[in-house]
Amino acid sequence: MLGSRAARATLVAFAFVVALLLAAPGGHPATAGQPAAAAQAEPFRLYLGGIARDGAHLSVSISNYSPYQGGALLVSAGDSTSGTASLFGRQYPLTPDGAGGLAGFVGVGTEDPPGPTSLMISVVRSDGAPETVVRTLTVLKTDWTVDYIDLPPGVGDLLDPAIIKAEQDRLNAIYAGVSARAWSGAWRDPLPGPVTAAMVSGYFGEQRSFNGGPVGGHHGGTDFGVPAGTPVYSTNSGVAVLAEGLDVRGNMVIVDHGGGVFSGYAHMQALAVAPGEAVVAGQVIGYAGTTGLSTGPHLHWEMSVAGVLVDGLRWLDGTQGF
């Protein structure tokens, strides 16, 4: 029995040490021969100083415990009014889900290290009490392809680092925004009919060499080789926050889906929406083309979660659990 004050103090001290060990990155690894997701789903019931382990007090759902580099996951928390999820030191907003809880997406970067890591979910419950849940994810390695691209005369001028940086800085400022949730349901293809591998002319994350130059960087979206004039659809509901011609990405539309999630559609021949216009999933927002840094008609489609570019194709195939 632990009836004495000294015994109770010993138990509390032991629990604190266990909490620190479980909170460390790489804690709670998968058992050999056991699927990582199954091992990570085992419930921790320790609650200490406002830190809950795996839903001891807070109901939390995570769509995917084993995301790939460039992947994403959907986090939900019940009975909460505000909160964030933290992965690799980055904060991801959780916004009201309309049912008394919170939901939000977390992105895994192309350069985030593979292996076990900790996802921290911090919320304010409906009664005003703060609570934090820590879960272990296992990031899976993605083998990035390399594409060697020859640009026609004149187009290569757009590779000027100053031009690229100015445009990327502007997009980064947009992608850092957080608005109320506008997305709902499944994410749809940005082109007519289901997209296929045959339509892909450039994969997300691939590394590139232009005109025989060094290989580097990661392609920030997916390129689809389609005829000029092919209608382009918004992948979910939201608000168009950019619709104009850019130097590198050409004619581009960016849709804010709320909660820090944005989709971008570039190199279009023509635009069909204006900045500030509300759009719904499947609405035509433009037409594929070859404007900006482009060698032929195609759509460049990118997805951003709190400023982290992620693989849009994984949002369509169900492998991320949403």
C-alpha positions as CSV (number, residue, x, y, z in Angstrom):
1,M,0.0,0.0,0.0
2,L,1.1,3.6,-0.7
3,G,-0.5,5.2,2.3
4,S,2.4,7.1,3.7
5,R,3.4,10.6,2.6
6,A,6.9,9.4,1.7
7,A,5.6,6.7,-0.5
8,R,3.3,9.0,-2.3
9,A,6.1,11.5,-2.9
10,T,8.2,8.6,-4.3
11,L,5.5,7.7,-6.7
12,V,5.1,11.3,-7.9
13,A,8.8,11.6,-8.5
14,F,8.9,8.4,-10.5
15,A,5.9,9.5,-12.6
16,F,7.7,12.8,-13.4
17,V,10.8,11.0,-14.6
18,V,8.6,8.7,-16.8
19,A,6.8,11.7,-18.2
20,L,10.1,13.3,-19.2
21,L,11.3,10.1,-20.9
22,L,8.0,9.7,-22.8
23,A,8.1,13.4,-24.0
24,A,11.6,13.0,-25.5
25,P,11.8,12.6,-29.3
26,G,12.0,8.9,-30.1
27,G,10.2,7.8,-27.0
28,H,7.8,4.9,-27.3
29,P,9.4,3.1,-30.3
30,A,7.6,0.4,-32.3
31,T,8.3,-3.1,-31.0
32,A,10.3,-5.2,-33.4
33,G,8.0,-6.9,-35.9
34,Q,5.1,-4.7,-34.9
35,P,3.7,-2.0,-37.2
36,A,4.7,1.4,-36.0
37,A,1.1,2.7,-36.0
38,A,-0.1,-0.1,-33.8
39,A,2.7,0.4,-31.3
40,Q,2.0,4.2,-31.2
41,A,-1.7,3.6,-30.7
42,E,-1.1,1.9,-27.3
43,P,-2.7,4.3,-24.7
44,F,-0.6,6.1,-22.1
45,R,-2.7,6.9,-19.1
46,L,-0.3,9.2,-17.3
47,Y,-1.5,12.7,-16.4
48,L,0.8,15.1,-14.6
49,G,0.9,18.8,-14.3
50,G,-1.4,19.5,-17.3
51,I,0.3,17.0,-19.6
52,A,-1.9,14.2,-20.8
53,R,-0.5,11.1,-22.5
54,D,-2.5,9.7,-25.4
55,G,-5.9,10.9,-24.3
56,A,-6.0,10.3,-20.6
57,H,-8.2,13.4,-20.3
58,L,-8.3,14.9,-23.8
59,S,-9.8,13.2,-26.8
60,V,-7.3,13.5,-29.6
61,S,-7.4,11.9,-33.1
62,I,-4.4,11.8,-35.5
63,S,-5.0,10.6,-39.1
64,N,-1.6,9.1,-39.7
65,Y,1.2,8.1,-37.3
66,S,3.7,7.3,-40.1
67,P,3.8,10.3,-42.5
68,Y,6.3,10.5,-45.3
69,Q,8.7,13.4,-45.8
70,G,6.5,15.9,-47.7
71,G,3.3,14.3,-46.2
72,A,0.7,15.7,-43.8
73,L,-1.7,14.6,-41.1
74,L,-5.0,15.8,-39.7
75,V,-5.2,16.4,-36.0
76,S,-8.5,16.7,-34.1
77,A,-9.1,17.5,-30.4
78,G,-12.4,17.4,-28.6
79,D,-14.0,19.8,-26.2
80,S,-11.5,22.6,-26.8
81,T,-11.7,26.3,-27.8
82,S,-8.2,27.0,-29.1
83,G,-4.9,25.2,-29.6
84,T,-1.8,24.4,-31.7
85,A,0.1,21.3,-32.8
86,S,3.9,21.4,-32.7
87,L,6.2,19.3,-34.9
88,F,10.0,19.9,-35.3
89,G,9.6,23.2,-33.5
90,R,7.0,24.5,-36.0
91,Q,3.5,25.6,-34.8
92,Y,0.4,24.5,-36.6
93,P,-3.0,26.2,-35.8
94,L,-6.0,24.1,-34.7
95,T,-9.2,25.9,-35.5
96,P,-12.8,25.3,-34.4
97,D,-14.4,22.3,-36.2
98,G,-18.0,23.4,-35.7
99,A,-18.7,20.5,-33.2
100,G,-17.1,21.9,-30.1
101,G,-13.6,20.8,-30.9
102,L,-10.6,21.7,-33.0
103,A,-9.0,20.4,-36.1
104,G,-6.0,21.3,-38.2
105,F,-3.4,19.9,-40.6
106,V,0.3,19.4,-39.8
107,G,2.9,19.3,-42.6
108,V,6.1,17.3,-42.7
109,G,8.9,19.1,-44.6
110,T,11.0,17.6,-47.3
111,E,14.1,18.0,-45.1
112,D,12.6,16.9,-41.8
113,P,14.6,13.9,-40.5
114,P,13.1,10.4,-40.8
115,G,12.5,8.3,-37.7
116,P,10.6,8.7,-34.5
117,T,9.7,12.2,-33.3
118,S,7.2,13.9,-30.9
119,L,4.1,15.7,-31.9
120,M,2.8,18.0,-29.1
121,I,-0.8,19.1,-29.1
122,S,-1.6,22.0,-26.7
123,V,-5.2,23.2,-26.2
124,V,-7.4,25.3,-24.0
125,R,-10.4,23.2,-23.0
126,S,-13.9,24.5,-22.9
127,D,-13.6,25.0,-19.1
128,G,-10.6,27.2,-19.6
129,A,-8.0,24.6,-18.5
130,P,-4.9,24.2,-20.6
131,E,-3.9,20.7,-21.6
132,T,-1.1,19.2,-23.6
133,V,-1.0,15.8,-25.3
134,V,2.3,14.3,-26.7
135,R,2.2,11.6,-29.4
136,T,5.0,9.8,-31.2
137,L,5.1,9.8,-35.0
138,T,7.5,7.9,-37.2
139,V,8.5,10.0,-40.2
140,L,9.2,7.8,-43.3
141,K,11.9,8.6,-45.7
142,T,11.0,9.7,-49.3
143,D,13.4,8.9,-52.1
144,W,13.4,12.1,-54.2
145,T,13.8,11.8,-58.0
146,V,16.0,14.2,-60.0
147,D,14.9,16.0,-63.2
148,Y,17.2,17.5,-65.7
149,I,15.5,20.4,-67.5
150,D,16.8,22.4,-70.5
151,L,15.2,25.9,-70.7
152,P,14.8,27.8,-74.0
153,P,16.7,31.1,-74.5
154,G,15.2,33.9,-72.5
155,V,13.3,31.7,-70.0
156,G,16.4,30.9,-68.1
157,D,16.7,34.6,-67.1
158,L,13.9,33.9,-64.6
159,L,16.4,31.7,-62.6
160,D,17.9,35.0,-61.3
161,P,18.2,34.4,-57.5
162,A,16.9,37.9,-56.8
163,I,13.7,37.3,-58.9
164,I,13.1,33.9,-57.3
165,K,13.6,35.2,-53.8
166,A,11.3,38.2,-54.2
167,E,8.5,36.0,-55.5
168,Q,9.0,33.3,-52.8
169,D,9.1,36.0,-50.0
170,R,5.7,37.2,-51.2
171,L,4.2,33.7,-51.3
172,N,5.7,32.9,-47.9
173,A,4.0,35.9,-46.4
174,I,0.7,34.7,-47.8
175,Y,1.2,31.1,-46.7
176,A,1.9,32.3,-43.1
177,G,-1.7,33.6,-42.7
178,V,-4.3,31.9,-40.6
179,S,-8.0,32.4,-41.2
180,A,-11.2,30.6,-40.1
181,R,-11.7,27.1,-41.5
182,A,-13.3,27.1,-44.9
183,W,-12.4,23.6,-46.2
184,S,-14.8,20.7,-45.7
185,G,-14.9,17.1,-46.8
186,A,-12.5,15.4,-49.2
187,W,-9.9,17.2,-51.2
188,R,-10.6,16.9,-55.0
189,D,-8.5,16.7,-58.1
190,P,-7.5,20.1,-59.5
191,L,-8.1,18.9,-63.1
192,P,-11.0,17.2,-64.9
193,G,-11.4,13.5,-64.0
194,P,-9.1,11.7,-61.6
195,V,-5.5,12.6,-62.0
196,T,-3.2,9.8,-63.2
197,A,0.5,9.1,-63.2
198,A,0.5,9.6,-66.9
199,M,-0.5,13.2,-66.4
200,V,2.3,14.0,-64.0
201,S,5.3,15.7,-65.7
202,G,7.0,16.7,-62.5
203,Y,6.7,15.3,-59.0
204,F,6.6,17.2,-55.7
205,G,9.9,17.2,-54.0
206,E,12.0,16.2,-56.9
207,Q,15.4,17.8,-57.2
208,R,16.2,19.7,-60.4
209,S,19.1,20.7,-62.6
210,F,18.5,23.6,-65.1
211,N,20.6,23.8,-68.3
212,G,23.2,21.5,-66.9
213,G,23.6,23.3,-63.6
214,P,23.9,21.7,-60.2
215,V,21.2,19.6,-58.8
216,G,19.5,21.1,-55.8
217,G,16.3,22.2,-54.0
218,H,13.0,20.5,-54.0
219,H,10.2,21.1,-56.4
220,G,7.4,22.8,-54.4
221,G,4.4,21.3,-56.2
222,T,3.2,18.7,-58.7
223,D,3.3,19.5,-62.5
224,F,0.6,18.0,-64.7
225,G,1.2,18.1,-68.5
226,V,-2.2,19.0,-69.9
227,P,-3.3,20.9,-73.0
228,A,-3.5,24.7,-72.8
229,G,-7.0,25.8,-71.9
230,T,-7.7,22.8,-69.7
231,P,-10.0,24.0,-66.8
232,V,-8.4,24.1,-63.4
233,Y,-10.5,23.5,-60.3
234,S,-10.2,24.6,-56.7
235,T,-9.3,21.5,-54.6
236,N,-11.6,22.6,-51.8
237,S,-13.6,25.6,-50.6
238,G,-11.9,28.9,-49.6
239,V,-11.1,32.4,-50.7
240,A,-8.9,33.5,-53.5
241,V,-6.2,35.6,-51.9
242,L,-4.0,36.0,-55.0
243,A,-5.0,36.0,-58.7
244,E,-2.4,37.7,-60.9
245,G,0.7,37.2,-63.1
246,L,4.0,36.4,-61.3
247,D,7.5,36.3,-62.8
248,V,8.4,32.6,-62.1
249,R,5.0,31.0,-61.6
250,G,3.2,33.0,-64.3
251,N,-0.5,33.5,-63.9
252,M,-1.3,32.1,-60.5
253,V,-4.2,31.7,-58.2
254,I,-3.8,31.0,-54.4
255,V,-6.8,29.8,-52.4
256,D,-6.9,30.2,-48.6
257,H,-8.8,27.2,-47.2
258,G,-8.5,28.4,-43.6
259,G,-6.6,27.0,-40.7
260,G,-3.2,27.8,-42.4
261,V,-3.9,25.6,-45.5
262,F,-3.5,27.1,-48.9
263,S,-3.5,25.7,-52.5
264,G,-1.7,27.3,-55.4
265,Y,-2.2,26.9,-59.2
266,A,0.4,28.3,-61.5
267,H,1.5,28.9,-65.1
268,M,-2.1,29.3,-66.2
269,Q,-3.2,30.7,-69.5
270,A,-6.0,32.7,-68.0
271,L,-7.6,33.3,-64.6
272,A,-11.3,32.9,-63.7
273,V,-11.4,34.4,-60.2
274,A,-10.5,37.7,-58.6
275,P,-8.7,38.3,-55.2
276,G,-11.2,38.2,-52.3
277,E,-13.6,36.0,-54.2
278,A,-15.1,33.0,-52.3
279,V,-14.7,29.7,-54.2
280,V,-16.2,26.3,-53.6
281,A,-14.6,22.9,-54.2
282,G,-14.6,22.0,-57.9
283,Q,-15.1,25.6,-59.1
284,V,-13.2,26.6,-62.2
285,I,-10.5,29.1,-61.1
286,G,-8.5,29.3,-64.3
287,Y,-7.1,27.5,-67.4
288,A,-3.8,25.6,-67.8
289,G,-1.1,27.3,-69.8
290,T,2.6,28.0,-70.1
291,T,3.2,31.4,-68.5
292,G,6.3,32.2,-66.4
293,L,9.2,29.8,-66.0
294,S,7.7,27.0,-68.2
295,T,8.7,24.9,-71.1
296,G,5.2,23.9,-72.2
297,P,1.5,23.8,-71.2
298,H,1.0,22.4,-67.8
299,L,-0.5,23.1,-64.3
300,H,1.8,23.5,-61.3
301,W,-0.2,22.7,-58.2
302,E,1.1,23.2,-54.7
303,M,-0.2,22.7,-51.2
304,S,1.0,24.7,-48.1
305,V,0.3,24.0,-44.5
306,A,1.4,26.8,-42.2
307,G,4.1,27.7,-44.7
308,V,5.4,24.1,-45.2
309,L,5.0,22.9,-48.8
310,V,3.7,19.3,-48.9
311,D,2.8,16.7,-51.6
312,G,-0.6,17.5,-53.0
313,L,-1.0,14.0,-54.5
314,R,-1.1,12.5,-51.1
315,W,-4.1,14.6,-50.3
316,L,-6.0,12.8,-53.0
317,D,-5.3,9.1,-52.5
318,G,-6.4,8.6,-49.0
319,T,-3.1,7.3,-47.7
320,Q,-2.8,10.1,-45.1
321,G,-6.0,9.1,-43.4
322,F,-8.1,12.1,-44.6
